[in-house]
């Protein structure tokens, strides 16, 4: 196996000190008054010799690796794909690289990713937490690792977080449907301990109460997973078979909205004539559907920027680890044809 090029190899080739090479390649040439000509020579020789920096070794020396870890719940979900890009773009502005991991909504996989990120001396970690991972975040905080929760959070945990106001977003969705003349409104959500989904349910129910509308258990249904189309279909079958079915539905997650669209298409149910719908999260599917879907849009780029901002401030020591900040952003309603007016 070919020996990796070291700093001393570059120094020997140029007949300079290893310290000088290290200062140039670590971006400290200017403060040590190393000439631009020498910097160019060092960088050219490093490239010629295929020098690859050992970030872990550098991290042990400096206490910094200039890397952030990002754990999302499901990288295949367009929301998390866009969030990852936003985090990467913002981190790049701070000279930081991002290492990604997807927990797949699995607590054990989340724990393994956290362990790997800690082993690699990440400067900070941003987490869209999976269900039942509160203890993992607590342990991270105990190690004084700068950590920020994004999108998902635990209300009893003192940790930096960036999220949207899920309660108000769902409340607004109900108000929109009411403004369209709908009085029988149902919902499909996901049952579990994920707090932001609980707030969406709470906002939906309070929206009904605020307008004096009925909370009908036959119309408010839950799946155990957003991945199983059969579960979405089962709950839609239940809703549609009720004696007096709703005229509109709120889908509390984008995959539920996509599943509902597929179900309605298969069954010949017209949107919005037979059933109006509003879904949480926008997606390309909603924009391109034969009947474009009204959606609650989250400010994904801003979520990513704010998360990086908070973690960088902790990494740089501008904010003490024991301090924590909460940033809640507002959503907006993208009104399209699927939530059209109800006509008796």
C-alpha positions as CSV (number, residue, x, y, z in Angstrom):
1,X,0.0,0.0,0.0
2,X,1.3,3.4,-0.9
3,X,2.4,5.6,2.0
4,X,0.2,8.6,2.6
5,X,1.9,12.0,2.1
6,X,2.7,13.8,5.3
7,X,3.4,17.4,6.2
8,X,7.1,16.4,6.6
9,X,7.2,15.0,3.1
10,X,6.0,18.4,1.7
11,X,8.5,20.2,3.9
12,X,11.4,18.0,2.8
13,X,10.5,18.5,-0.9
14,X,10.5,22.3,-0.5
15,X,13.4,22.4,2.0
16,X,11.3,24.3,4.5
17,X,10.1,23.5,8.0
18,X,7.2,21.2,8.8
19,X,5.8,24.0,11.0
20,X,5.7,26.4,8.0
21,X,3.8,23.8,5.9
22,X,1.4,23.2,8.7
23,X,0.7,27.0,9.1
24,X,0.0,27.4,5.4
25,X,-2.3,24.4,5.0
26,X,-4.2,25.3,8.2
27,X,-4.9,28.9,6.9
28,X,-2.6,30.6,9.4
29,X,0.0,32.0,6.9
30,X,-1.1,35.6,7.0
31,X,-0.9,36.0,10.8
32,X,2.6,34.5,10.7
33,X,3.7,36.7,7.9
34,X,4.4,33.9,5.4
35,X,4.6,35.3,1.9
36,X,1.9,34.7,-0.8
37,X,4.6,33.2,-3.0
38,X,5.6,30.6,-0.4
39,X,1.9,29.8,0.2
40,X,1.4,29.1,-3.4
41,X,4.5,26.9,-3.5
42,X,3.3,24.9,-0.5
43,X,-0.2,24.4,-1.8
44,X,1.1,23.4,-5.3
45,X,3.5,20.8,-3.8
46,X,0.7,19.4,-1.5
47,X,-1.5,19.0,-4.6
48,X,1.3,17.4,-6.6
49,X,2.0,14.9,-3.8
50,X,-1.7,14.1,-3.3
51,X,-1.7,15.3,0.3
52,X,-4.9,14.5,2.2
53,X,-5.3,16.3,5.5
54,X,-6.0,14.1,8.6
55,X,-8.9,16.0,10.1
56,X,-9.1,13.7,13.1
57,X,-5.5,14.3,14.0
58,X,-5.9,18.0,13.4
59,X,-9.0,17.9,15.7
60,X,-7.0,16.2,18.5
61,X,-4.4,19.0,18.2
62,X,-6.8,22.0,17.9
63,X,-10.0,20.7,19.5
64,X,-11.8,21.5,16.2
65,X,-12.4,19.4,13.0
66,X,-14.5,22.0,11.1
67,X,-17.2,19.5,10.6
68,X,-20.8,19.3,11.7
69,X,-23.0,16.1,12.0
70,X,-26.6,16.2,10.8
71,X,-29.0,13.5,11.6
72,X,-32.4,13.5,9.8
73,X,-35.3,11.2,10.3
74,X,-35.5,10.1,6.6
75,X,-33.3,11.5,3.9
76,X,-35.7,10.1,1.2
77,X,-38.4,12.5,2.5
78,X,-38.2,15.7,0.3
79,X,-38.5,17.8,3.4
80,X,-35.4,16.4,4.9
81,X,-33.5,16.4,1.6
82,X,-34.2,20.1,1.3
83,X,-33.3,20.7,4.9
84,X,-30.0,18.9,4.5
85,X,-29.1,21.1,1.5
86,X,-30.0,24.2,3.5
87,X,-27.8,23.1,6.4
88,X,-24.9,22.2,4.1
89,X,-25.1,25.6,2.2
90,X,-25.2,27.6,5.4
91,X,-22.4,25.6,7.0
92,X,-20.2,26.2,4.0
93,X,-20.4,29.9,4.6
94,X,-18.7,29.2,8.0
95,X,-16.0,27.0,6.5
96,X,-17.7,23.9,7.9
97,X,-18.4,20.6,6.2
98,X,-21.4,18.5,7.0
99,X,-21.6,14.7,7.5
100,X,-25.1,13.3,7.0
101,X,-26.9,10.4,8.6
102,X,-30.5,9.1,8.4
103,X,-32.0,7.5,11.4
104,X,-35.0,6.1,9.4
105,X,-37.2,6.9,12.4
106,X,-35.2,4.3,14.4
107,X,-33.9,5.0,17.9
108,X,-31.2,2.4,17.7
109,X,-29.9,3.7,14.4
110,X,-30.0,7.3,15.8
111,X,-27.8,6.2,18.8
112,X,-25.3,4.5,16.4
113,X,-25.0,7.7,14.3
114,X,-24.5,9.9,17.4
115,X,-21.7,7.5,18.5
116,X,-20.0,7.7,15.1
117,X,-20.2,11.5,15.0
118,X,-18.7,11.7,18.5
119,X,-15.9,9.3,17.6
120,X,-15.1,11.5,14.6
121,X,-14.8,14.6,16.9
122,X,-17.6,16.6,15.2
123,X,-17.6,20.2,16.4
124,X,-21.4,20.1,16.7
125,X,-24.4,18.0,15.9
126,X,-27.8,19.0,14.4
127,X,-30.6,16.5,15.0
128,X,-34.1,16.0,13.6
129,X,-34.9,13.6,16.4
130,X,-36.6,10.3,16.0
131,X,-39.2,9.0,18.4
132,X,-37.9,7.8,21.8
133,X,-34.5,9.5,21.5
134,X,-34.8,12.0,24.3
135,X,-32.3,10.1,26.4
136,X,-29.7,10.2,23.6
137,X,-30.0,14.0,23.4
138,X,-29.6,14.3,27.1
139,X,-26.4,12.2,27.0
140,X,-25.1,14.4,24.2
141,X,-25.7,17.5,26.4
142,X,-23.9,15.9,29.3
143,X,-20.8,15.5,27.1
144,X,-21.0,19.3,26.4
145,X,-21.3,18.6,22.7
146,X,-22.9,21.6,20.9
147,X,-26.3,20.2,19.8
148,X,-29.3,21.8,18.1
149,X,-32.6,20.1,17.5
150,X,-34.4,21.0,14.2
151,X,-38.0,20.4,13.2
152,X,-38.6,17.8,16.1
153,X,-38.0,18.5,19.7
154,X,-38.8,17.4,23.3
155,X,-40.7,20.0,25.3
156,X,-39.1,19.1,28.7
157,X,-35.5,19.1,27.4
158,X,-33.4,22.3,27.8
159,X,-31.6,22.3,24.4
160,X,-31.3,24.7,21.5
161,X,-34.0,24.1,18.9
162,X,-35.4,25.5,15.7
163,X,-38.9,24.5,14.6
164,X,-42.1,25.9,13.2
165,X,-45.2,26.7,15.2
166,X,-47.0,23.4,14.3
167,X,-50.0,24.3,16.5
168,X,-50.7,27.5,14.7
169,X,-50.1,26.0,11.3
170,X,-52.8,23.3,11.8
171,X,-55.2,25.8,13.4
172,X,-54.7,28.0,10.2
173,X,-55.4,25.0,8.0
174,X,-58.8,24.5,9.7
175,X,-59.6,28.2,9.4
176,X,-58.8,28.1,5.7
177,X,-61.2,25.2,5.1
178,X,-63.9,26.9,7.2
179,X,-63.5,30.0,5.0
180,X,-64.2,27.8,2.0
181,X,-67.6,26.8,3.5
182,X,-66.5,23.4,5.0
183,X,-68.2,22.4,8.3
184,X,-67.4,18.7,8.4
185,X,-63.6,18.4,8.5
186,X,-61.6,15.3,9.2
187,X,-57.9,14.6,9.8
188,X,-55.4,11.8,9.4
189,X,-52.3,12.0,11.6
190,X,-49.6,9.7,12.9
191,X,-50.0,8.2,16.3
192,X,-46.9,8.3,18.5
193,X,-44.8,10.3,21.0
194,X,-43.4,12.7,18.4
195,X,-44.2,16.1,20.0
196,X,-44.6,18.2,16.8
197,X,-47.2,15.8,15.4
198,X,-49.1,16.0,18.7
199,X,-49.1,19.8,18.4
200,X,-50.5,19.5,14.9
201,X,-53.4,17.4,16.2
202,X,-53.9,19.9,19.1
203,X,-54.0,22.8,16.7
204,X,-56.5,21.0,14.4
205,X,-58.9,20.1,17.3
206,X,-58.7,23.7,18.7
207,X,-59.4,25.0,15.2
208,X,-62.6,23.0,15.1
209,X,-63.6,24.2,18.6
210,X,-62.9,27.8,17.7
211,X,-65.5,27.6,14.9
212,X,-68.0,25.5,16.8
213,X,-67.5,22.5,14.6
214,X,-67.9,18.8,15.6
215,X,-65.0,16.6,16.6
216,X,-66.0,13.3,15.2
217,X,-63.8,10.3,16.1
218,X,-64.9,8.6,12.9
219,X,-63.3,11.5,11.0
220,X,-60.1,12.0,13.0
221,X,-57.9,8.9,12.4
222,X,-54.3,7.9,12.9
223,X,-51.8,5.6,11.3
224,X,-48.8,4.1,13.1
225,X,-46.5,4.9,10.2
226,X,-46.5,7.2,7.2
227,X,-44.7,4.6,5.1
228,X,-47.5,2.1,4.8
229,X,-50.0,3.0,2.1
230,X,-52.3,0.2,3.4
231,X,-52.7,2.0,6.7
232,X,-53.6,5.3,5.0
233,X,-56.1,3.4,2.8
234,X,-57.6,1.7,5.9
235,X,-58.2,5.0,7.7
236,X,-59.6,6.7,4.6
237,X,-62.0,3.7,4.1
238,X,-63.1,4.2,7.7
239,X,-63.7,7.9,7.2
240,X,-65.6,7.5,3.9
241,X,-67.8,4.8,5.3
242,X,-69.1,6.9,8.2
243,X,-72.8,7.7,8.1
244,X,-72.2,11.4,7.3
245,X,-68.7,11.7,6.0
246,X,-66.6,15.0,6.0
247,X,-66.4,17.3,3.1
248,X,-62.7,18.1,3.7
249,X,-59.6,16.5,5.2
250,X,-56.4,17.8,6.8
251,X,-53.4,15.4,6.3
252,X,-50.8,16.1,9.0
253,X,-47.8,15.0,7.0
254,X,-46.8,15.2,3.4
255,X,-46.6,11.4,2.8
256,X,-50.1,11.1,4.2
257,X,-51.2,13.7,1.6
258,X,-49.5,11.8,-1.2
259,X,-51.1,8.6,0.0
260,X,-54.5,10.2,0.1
261,X,-54.1,11.5,-3.4
262,X,-53.2,8.0,-4.7
263,X,-56.2,6.5,-2.8
264,X,-58.7,9.1,-4.2
265,X,-57.4,8.6,-7.7
266,X,-57.7,4.8,-7.5
267,X,-61.3,5.1,-6.1
268,X,-62.4,7.7,-8.6
269,X,-63.0,10.3,-5.8
270,X,-62.8,13.8,-7.2
271,X,-60.8,16.5,-5.4
272,X,-62.2,18.9,-4.3
273,X,-65.7,18.1,-5.5
274,X,-66.1,15.0,-3.5
275,X,-63.4,15.7,-0.9
276,X,-61.3,18.8,-0.3
277,X,-57.8,18.4,1.1
278,X,-55.1,20.4,2.8
279,X,-51.7,18.7,3.6
280,X,-48.9,19.7,5.9
281,X,-45.6,20.3,3.9
282,X,-45.4,21.1,0.3
283,X,-44.1,18.7,-2.3
284,X,-43.5,18.5,-6.0
285,X,-46.3,15.9,-6.2
286,X,-48.7,18.4,-4.8
287,X,-47.7,21.1,-7.4
288,X,-47.9,18.7,-10.3
289,X,-51.1,16.8,-9.4
290,X,-54.0,17.0,-11.7
291,X,-55.7,19.0,-8.9
292,X,-52.8,20.9,-7.3
293,X,-52.9,20.4,-3.5
294,X,-53.2,23.2,-0.9
295,X,-50.3,22.8,1.5
296,X,-48.8,24.2,4.7
297,X,-45.3,25.3,3.6
298,X,-42.5,25.3,6.1
299,X,-39.6,27.7,5.7
300,X,-37.1,24.9,5.2
301,X,-34.1,27.1,4.2
302,X,-34.6,29.3,7.2
303,X,-34.9,26.3,9.5
304,X,-31.5,25.1,8.2
305,X,-29.9,28.5,8.4
306,X,-31.1,29.1,12.0
307,X,-29.9,25.6,13.1
308,X,-26.4,26.2,11.8
309,X,-26.3,29.7,13.3
310,X,-27.2,28.3,16.8
311,X,-24.7,25.5,16.7
312,X,-21.9,27.7,15.3
313,X,-22.4,30.1,18.1
314,X,-22.0,27.3,20.6
315,X,-18.9,25.9,18.8
316,X,-17.2,29.3,18.8
317,X,-18.0,29.8,22.5
318,X,-20.2,32.9,21.8
319,X,-23.0,31.2,23.9
320,X,-22.3,29.0,26.9
321,X,-23.3,25.3,26.6
322,X,-25.7,25.6,29.6
323,X,-27.7,28.3,27.8
324,X,-30.3,27.3,25.4
325,X,-32.4,29.1,22.8
326,X,-35.7,28.3,21.1
327,X,-36.6,29.6,17.6
328,X,-40.1,29.1,16.3
329,X,-40.8,30.1,12.7
330,X,-44.1,30.7,11.0
331,X,-45.5,28.7,8.1
332,X,-47.6,29.9,5.2
333,X,-50.6,28.5,3.4
334,X,-50.1,27.7,-0.3
335,X,-53.6,27.8,-1.5
336,X,-54.3,25.7,-4.6
337,X,-57.4,24.0,-6.1
338,X,-57.7,21.0,-3.7
339,X,-59.2,23.1,-1.0
340,X,-61.9,24.5,-3.2
341,X,-65.2,25.8,-1.8
342,X,-67.9,23.4,-0.5
343,X,-71.3,23.7,-2.2
344,X,-74.3,22.1,-0.5
